[in-house]
Amino acid sequence: MAGQTRMLPLTEDREASSPAHTTGILPAQVIRALLQAREIQSAVLVEDSQIQPASIDLRLGKMAYRVRASFLPGKDHRVLDKVAALSMGEIDLAAGAILEKDCVYIVPLIEHLALSSRISAFANPKSSIGRLDIFTRLITDHATEFDRVRPGYRGPLYAEISPRAFSVVVREASRMNQLRFQRGSPLSSDTALKELHKQVGLVDREPAEANIANGLAITVDLMGSAAAPVIGYKAKRHAGIIDIDKIGFYEPVEFWDPIRPDPSGGIILNPGDFHILASKEAITVPPGYAAEMMAYDTLVGEFRVHYAGFFDPGFGYAASAGTKAVLEVRSHEVPFAIEDGQIVGRLSYERLTEIPDKLYGADIGSSYQRQGLALSKHFKRP
């Protein structure tokens, strides 16, 4: 919120050790408690770096299965039952292996769950994975939905992985998706979101200018500025292989074509093309909240936006004016024209049960705080 002093909501000035709410998203210190209580289980020691402010990074197991098609097991089946029927072979990930673009793989994860009856969970790809256009979803036994873990679930976790833009190298213990936990079902409303925006400034717009209706509207920047003349990137069709564990390693020009502003103020999204764009808004997620971008909204157009939708507590908070959202955008069946300032998605905010003992930012090695338009952390920075 331009020109205003940011203030925490009243619920956020409490000690992190004293839960402010009985329901909500669980913060880092409670995730550690779930590990101690063995509601999160692992045969391999969970590293502290896996625990994010409001989620835990999940790790690939030692074996991947190439399958003919994506699937959900349904309430009467386990994931491995379906894998047995659809498998095209096994791939050992111990020393690293190539997952080819446009193919589908199922990978058992190292972490398992034994949740209590009031705790559920939901998953998303990590930001760096979404920016590589790797379609990654969580599956559980007897699931009827992707990326959702029902309350009280006890059993293994699996990642469905389908690289779309580039073939990639992964290995045992690579981290591709993350899991948030929720106690109960806290109610959220546009009225509460409007009040939160007045208190904190969720985007750099005055309260009367913010579009809040079933979430906070986010628009796309297709004009850029004299200081930032590139407004986006389009993935090259026939690029090389990317090792997802190599950081700051690859030359962007080998994998991406820069997009510059068009005099019309818009661009056309062609089916099959993958774009990295940025929001016009600078976004803030205050310490007592977590946010998620809706991946696809049929009300705004025939395209998918933001494969990796989690925004951690503290995102943009250290920056006085917030941080831009980077958008992963792919059109569906038909070419679709988008214009500068067009709504491309909506951001929902959920409160945490208490303030996390770690926040998104440089202190915990977060890659995208204070970002503008930015490719994934695998690429060299200018």
Summary of the structure (lengths in Angstrom):
residues: 382
radius of gyration: 20.3
end to end distance: 29.2
largest distance: 60.0
contacts: 1266
relative contact order: 0.19
helix: 12%
strand: 37%
